[in-house]
Structure formats: C-alpha cells, structure tokens
C-alpha cells in the first residue's frame, strides 16, 4: 500500500501528536510553513515558556527543521522553524 505524505501525516503522525506539540506544528503550518517561537506564541496566545520545548521534540520526530535563519523580535533573535 502506497501512502502520499498527507496520508502518512494524517494517518500515522498526527494521531501520535498531542497537546502543545500538535498546537505548535499546526501553528507553524498556519503561519505559512515557517515561524519563530515568538510568532508561534503570538499566534497561539501562549507565553514562550509554555511552548519553548516543543520545537526540539518536533525536530526529533522529523516534523520540523531549524531553517538556519534568525529573525529579530523586540531586540531578541529567534530561530525560524520550518515544517517539512
């Protein structure tokens, strides 16, 4: 049986994601496929300390990557995370 990437995501990956991991991944996708933690926090209306650990978990799961770029918000530089 062949699955395309959307079928794999919805049938295999998404059911294993819960809570904030799913929220963060969906926020990145809703924000155009890439976003900083600052932008994700604004989008979700959550403080950074509530979501700051999720990108690392999503990277380990192979769902997002560090784009290698940074973006400045309020004088602080944030990594731009990209959904894959």
DODRENBA-612790 format. One record per residue (C-alpha): x, y, z; residue in three letters. Coordinates in steps of 0.05 Angstrom, whole numbers, plus 5000, padded with zeros to 4 digits. Layout:
BEGIN
XYZALA/...
This chain:
BEGIN
500050005000UNK/502950684979UNK/501551305020UNK/502852004999UNK/505852485050UNK/499052775070UNK/496152085082UNK/502151885124UNK/501552535164UNK/494152465178UNK/494051715189UNK/500751575223UNK/503852215251UNK/498252665273UNK/494952145318UNK/501552085357UNK/501952835369UNK/498353115429UNK/497553775465UNK/502654315453UNK/506753925403UNK/500753885357UNK/498954615371UNK/505954845353UNK/506354435290UNK/499554675266UNK/501455395283UNK/507755345241UNK/503655075183UNK/498355615192UNK/503756155192UNK/506055955123UNK/510355355139UNK/515755725178UNK/515656155241UNK/519556365301UNK/517756165372UNK/515756885384UNK/510856865325UNK/508156185347UNK/506956455417UNK/503157055390UNK/499056615343UNK/497256135399UNK/496556685451UNK/501256295497UNK/507456525535UNK/514156285507UNK/515655845567UNK/509355435551UNK/511755255481UNK/519355325482UNK/520854575489UNK/516354355432UNK/520854525373UNK/526354065398UNK/521353505406UNK/518553625336UNK/525553635307UNK/526952955339UNK/520552695307UNK/522852945239UNK/516953425231UNK/520554095232UNK/527654345220UNK/531854935240UNK/532055365177UNK/538855635196UNK/535856335196UNK/534256805253UNK/529157355259UNK/529257925308UNK/523358085353UNK/523758625407UNK/531458615404UNK/532057865411UNK/533857385355UNK/529556765346UNK/530756145304UNK/526056065246UNK/522955355248UNK/520555045184UNK/515454485175UNK/517753925130UNK/
